[in-house]
Amino acid sequence: MNIAYWIVAGLLALFYLYSGALKALRSRDQLRPMMAWVDRMPLPVVRVLGAVEILGAVGLLLPPLTGIAPSLAAAAAAGFVLLQIGAIAVHLTGEDRRITLNVGLLATAAVTVWLATVR
């Protein structure tokens, strides 16, 4: 289970580090082709979402690596589950109905929660 956790959590962390960095650093015009919903959100909200994603990715990796409060990894993964539930709601209430990636990330985060609790 430990190896499975590191594979799944590592991939999830890489995705959220990348996605969070894009949201935190790029302009609305640069984000629009990838994320159609950015026009419906204030830019500070997009920036905060980016910061939350970066912190969550660190939370998946750092606590188990250091051995300090390793249960925080499960909390970070649970936060990603909640984040994706919100993302699916945002996509479904707007014109952009593409939620396949969000459902995949939701499932991956849920598996990460489970793996973090059984290790």
Rosetta blueprint (number, residue, H / E / L):
1 M L
2 N H
3 I H
4 A H
5 Y H
6 W H
7 I H
8 V H
9 A H
10 G H
11 L H
12 L H
13 A H
14 L H
15 F H
16 Y H
17 L H
18 Y H
19 S H
20 G H
21 A H
22 L H
23 K H
24 A H
25 L H
26 R L
27 S L
28 R H
29 D H
30 Q H
31 L H
32 R L
33 P L
34 M L
35 M L
36 A H
37 W H
38 V H
39 D H
40 R H
41 M L
42 P L
43 L H
44 P H
45 V H
46 V H
47 R H
48 V H
49 L H
50 G H
51 A H
52 V H
53 E H
54 I H
55 L H
56 G H
57 A H
58 V H
59 G H
60 L H
61 L H
62 L H
63 P H
64 P H
65 L H
66 T H
67 G L
68 I L
69 A L
70 P L
71 S H
72 L H
73 A H
74 A H
75 A H
76 A H
77 A H
78 A H
79 G H
80 F H
81 V H
82 L H
83 L H
84 Q H
85 I H
86 G H
87 A H
88 I H
89 A H
90 V H
91 H H
92 L H
93 T H
94 G L
95 E L
96 D L
97 R L
98 R L
99 I L
100 T H
101 L H
102 N H
103 V H
104 G H
105 L H
106 L H
107 A H
108 T H
109 A H
110 A H
111 V H
112 T H
113 V H
114 W H
115 L H
116 A H
117 T H
118 V H
119 R L
